Amino acid sequence: MAEPEQDAAPTVVVSHLSVTYQVLGGERRGAPSSQGERRPLRQLLRPDPGERTREIKAVKDVSFVARHGESIGIIGHNGSGKSTLLRAVSGLIPPTHGKVWVAGEPSLLGVNAVLINKLSGARNVYVGGQALGLTTAEIDEKFDDIVEFSGIGEAIHLPMSTYSSGMGARLRFAISTAAAPDVLMIDEALATGDAAFREKSTARIAQIREEAGTVFLVSHSNSSIRQICDRVLWMDHGQLIMDGPTEQVLSAYEATLPHGTKEEQQPEEDPEVPGTVRWSGKTSFQVVREISRATWPAGVPGCFVVSVKSQAVGRMVAPIAARLGWPLLWVRPGGLPGATSDELARLAPERVVVVGGEGSVSSDTFARIERVVPGTMERLGDDDTGRTAGELLRAFPPEDTSRVYLTRSDNPARTTMISLVAAVTGRAVTAGNPNRLREKHLSALADLRPDRLVLIGYEEEWPEATVDRLREATGAEIAFSTDHGPMAMAASLWEGTEAGGRVILAGPATVELLSAVVVSGHTGTPLLLANSGRLSDVPRAALERLSPGEVALCGTLETLPPKLRGSLGEELGAVHA
């Protein structure tokens, strides 16, 4: 759930919007001969006095303003105008009257209209990705993640016409969520697939909505609305009946439903499990606030602030923050979340380093932070990841230069575990475009003179000319590291750790995970990974070996649900039995 911000900038302004459809022959009666038989072209072009049109007023004089950080649900009965309103905001249909203004690029979740059943799933990944505005190179990078998330395996190479309805739905959802837009619109996306996939879908939405300035959700599931949205628009027969806080609007709406159709309002209860604590919240920003509160007292010497839009920058900053013992907090490109503002005020850092340029952290957000903190403020880097990487290496060189990890700026989130490795060992993670290394970046690497430069990914992902250039500039041995699995990578770091103490169990959301990496590297607390609300064999075996006195669950209730905490109690009971 996105967190509303005071005085946040508007992202969507809808002013007296009306959408009217003209339906041909809607009232015509008579023999079906002219409806089912072929008619001459001249007859089709000539107006038929027997045919009439009627108007359907799908949306009637609707006005509202949405701001950065809001998650807005749209509810109502079938035919109430919910989906039409969403399509008008996304630009798919023009207003009949009124105006719609949208800041940034809106995106309606769903690429069904552009996918082609005769093509293979693989080809449709590219068709759908391009419809979302991704380049071929970006789709190449995301391809494996899309296929893995959809769970359709080798069927990706078969025509979509051969898929079951569930397979097709899972692939469509995986493609649709491959990009995080400025304004994200979701139309019943959480109803996709079976129960297990809906759980994954909910976690994916929770992850990508933090990067979107504003989220709209059309759903018949009031529980989904309650879980995700902080504001609700109630539509009925095209009119906006009510606009307000989620519980207030849903309660009013549910009071109009027939007896027996109201949804259970109580969320799943989070059990109190001995030996476990939660660092949680409704948003990733709130989770990070709880991580920080549990680790740092007020009056810290420094703090890093990074935009959720620049997760490659976050991967570089996390090992530095761990080494210095500084918290890592996050903002949106266009706003300062309330949870981040609150924590900055509590921490009262002597120095705040904002990493990234205007496109990542706006001047307005920088100024808001400056009003909150008592210490000095500085901006490091710009909107180019490579140049920012060079500045980070010079400003905060690693203690251990025997090995430096170099990731692609567009590496998928699973490379987050490289940041954990670097945080635990006191090394550096840096990132850049393998096809266009910046001189500032290359020069900073050369000055470090590492013994070994480890390029993250397969050898074929790195152009030979780039590898030669790195070898010549640094004099380092070049090695390539392919991911053996993030869960296994995290677990292997703690093989020599003594049993007892605390273990951090984190979910897959990158923002939360990187802030947990800082705590793990700074305090030496083992960090393990859980995924999709369950504990797999790798972290389970690590927990048995570590036999912790306490497990801190780090993530929202969506990424680390109550049932996981309940099962964790059984695991801990078995460990200490």
Secondary structure, DSSP 8 states (H G I E B T S, - for coil): -----TT--EEEEEEEEEEEEEEETTT--S-THHHHS---HHHHHS--TT--EEEEEEEEEEEEEEETT-EEEEE-STTSSHHHHHHHHHTSS--SEEEEEESS-EEEE--TTT--TTSBHHHHHHHHHHHTT--HHHHHHHHHHHHHHHT-GGGGGSBGGGS-HHHHHHHHHHHHTTS--SEEEEESGGG-SSHHHHHHHHHHHHHHHTTSSEEEEE-S-HHHHHHH-SEEEEEETTEEEEEEEHHHHHHHHHTTS-TT-----S-------TTEEEE--SSHHHHHHHHHHHH--S--S-EEEEETT-HHHHHHHHHHHHHHT--EEEEBTTB--HHHHHHHHHH--SEEEEES-TTTS-HHHHHHHHHH-SSEEEEE--S-HHHHHHHHHHHS--S--SEEEEEETT--GGGHHHHHHHHHHT-EEEEE-TTS--HHHHHHHHHH--SEEEEES-GGGS-HHHHHHHHHHH--EEEEE----HHHHHHHTTTT--SSSEEEEE-S-HHHHHHHHHHHHHH---EEE-BTTB--HHHHHHHHHH--SEEEEES-TTTS-HHHHHHHHHHHHHHH-
